[in-house]
Amino acid sequence: MKKIKYVLLVLGAYACNIPANETGLITEKAMVVSAHPLASQVGSAILKQGGNAIDAAIATQFALAVVYPVAGNIGGGGFMVIRMSDGSVNTLDFREKAPMSSSETMYLDSANNVIENLSTRGHLASGVPGSVEGMVKAYENFGTISWVELIQPAIDLALNGFPLTEREANGLNSNQKNFSTYNTLAPDFLIRDWKAGDTIRWIDLGHTLERIRDNGRAGFYEGETAALIVEEMQRGNGIMTLEDLKNYDAQWRTPIIGSYEGLKVISMSPPSSGGIALMQLLKSVEGRELGDHNSTQALHLMTEAERRVYADRATHLGDADYYNVPVEELLDSAYNMGRMSDFSTTAKTHSDSLAAGVFALAESEQTTHFSIVDPFGNAVSVTTTLNGGYGSKVVVAGAGFLMNNEMDDFSIKPGFPNYYGLVGGRANAIEPGKRMLSSMTPTILEKDNQLFMVVGTPGGSTIITSVFQTILNVLEHDMTMQQAVSAGRVHHQWKPDKIFYQEGAISKDDSLSLVKLGHELQQRGPYGKVDAILVLPDGKLEGGADPRGDDAAVGY
Ligand code: GLY
């Protein structure tokens, strides 16, 4: 692994208005890094009480559902990657599922055209939520302290209230019209002019969490909460039923495990594309000269790899319970080297001239990620989502939580770009009970058989490339965890055929050089909120909390 001194970070970070802290929080034993300081505090307190990383993850997830409603949730779904201190690995899929009366053409009109906003806003946009079942399953297998203790902090936050950050106040204010338009019973407690520091209370959500505290899974998927969800759906012409809720199941999946420069990479398998695509990207650049961080050489190589990998994603990836995903073939080193065999250092490949590999076999980007390491050496990496900011914008009346708009992550019409501009085909077509393809990439890295990094991010289609860059920033550009997280990001996803970059991420000279190679560049606002933990050579932990949000590392 080559070591190149990183010289551009400070420039890039300042240009993005991102404070360029050299190192993040350093702690001796344990850490939680999440999208909200209050949620990180809840998780860290559970660790101090003697809970393990899974206990802390459950408490953090429920706390985020209260204090970070833009993406934290009980009305959405996600993925959890667990590495215990003995090296054993488990991956949990609590991704939403299509309701049983969904169909491949449910978002198309009679002329076969996509009906605007139907898959992204309102009642028909939601998949059957998986977050609560995911937390219950994680607890049943790994929990060590009482379920009540894990949920009570979230209940207290919801019922007693907490001060809004400026970002969250702005987020709620900019969605006032959506909340009015897409709810059949307006959520009055949300609809007002919020200011930073205002106290917000989520009373109905607090009572829903009490039902989950007292009845576990049944507190959400049956009884009063399920009835409130179905009544909400019926008022808004949604299709989710009591049976859909009762039958929801989270699944333990076989992890994606690969290697990069001798490090072991552990990530999520389908229905997330994240683990496979991340491994393909790492294999595509392994052993090649990257050059300096965000230099022409690095970005040309990385985006050429990204274009090929996202072409594969569009064709081959979907819910493996419903579609024969060629996992081994896509992960094969020789296959990925072959995909890069026509890589030219002097010109870009045109996306239209590039198709997915052929085998013999028949996200606003409001997701949220948190990383946890406990004092026993266990690690958890969780990415969870409502899909868009505040999901479908529908608050379940009487139950007080936002529903996801995850159905848009299906390919609602072959070749039609979703919210993130991603295209897809058969592999990711809607089918009753199927899970929509995700880009979520909760990942854990091992070095010399020891825990090395816990990493992940929100960001829809950009999740995979942000995790890819963060890993390379540490391994190849010698950055601290915090520098790696703060550094300017660059993204390519095959189609549209453009390099997207955050302000300041690419120097003027490198932009010109990339254009000379044939690339089209487009600047976009900050994306991704990587929350990561690095194990330092002396065993201490360094947190990387993304300055693009209110993200915070807390630990001891
Ligand atoms: N909803 C974003 C993702 O799952 O990739």
Residues whose N, C-alpha, C, O or C-beta is under 5 A from the ligand:
A	BS01	LIG	E363 T385 N387 L437 S438 S439 M440 G460
